[in-house]
Amino acid sequence: MRVGTVERLRRHPVKSMLGEELRAASVTERGIEGDRAYALLDVGSGLVVSAKHPRRWAGVLGFTAVTAPGGGVVITGPDGAVVDERGLSRRLGREVRLVDAPPQGASVERSVPEEVLARGPHAEVGFTVNELGRAAPPGTFFDFAPLHLLTTAALAAADGAAAERYRPNVLVRTSGAATGFVENAWVEGELVIGARLRLHIVTATPRCAVPTLAHGPGLPRSTAALRTLAERNRLVPLPGMPALPCAGVYARVLTPGRVAVGDPVVLLS
């Protein structure tokens, strides 16, 4: 059953930074080529830097990372100036290193969504420490799985929130009269995108503080980006987890392929 078409493609070469728009991309079992290829490592704590700890790292979302033509990555600050590790450390107020492989047992701190809603993303809130990539290939920086999909129907159900707040790799324009968080029904199913790419949808994507934060100069803070999900799409993503505000779905790659804007998206089961 055709459920939509690819509306937008995005990759984020450095974890928790703003990324780049694509017209087409190769997708392997490690996700979109070049996506989350790098991350910042907090030298003091040994943890991978993530905006999921907004009190410390919300400023990372002011930086933009793009893949360099000859390989590597170029990072620019909010003022458009190119920055290196030293510049990042100075601006972020902590010593960081740009790394292309996670340390053994790499983890991130994730704020508790209910406390974010009650106190605000920059207040002193509780955190959980989560190991990276439970459904992703080893040696990657993904929070859980290598691809994240979101639909235009879900964005409409979230009162028209900007897709960039939820950082999907693939934004799917839903077909026909589909409304609400339609991708919830894809969990445990398989999608084919374009001629070859085949995905297994693993789970709904739980949200934390990140959607509420400022994303560069164009998207100011918005607690509603999380509160609306808490009111309208609270799910238990995996056994043993509490009900959490969710938007979009995580996927792992069954058959690699190339994906382009305009490709059909077909639900197999």
Secondary structure by P-SEA (a helix, b strand, c coil): cccccccccccccccccccccccbbbbccccccccccbbbbcccccccccccccccccccccbbbbbcccccccccccccccccaaaaaaaacbbbbbbcccccbbbbbbccaaaaaacccccbbbbbbbbcccccccccccccccbbbbbaaaaaaacccccccccccbbbbcccccccccccccccbbbbcccbbbbbbcccccccccccccccccccccccccccccccccccccccccccccccbbbbbcbbbbbcccbbbbbcc
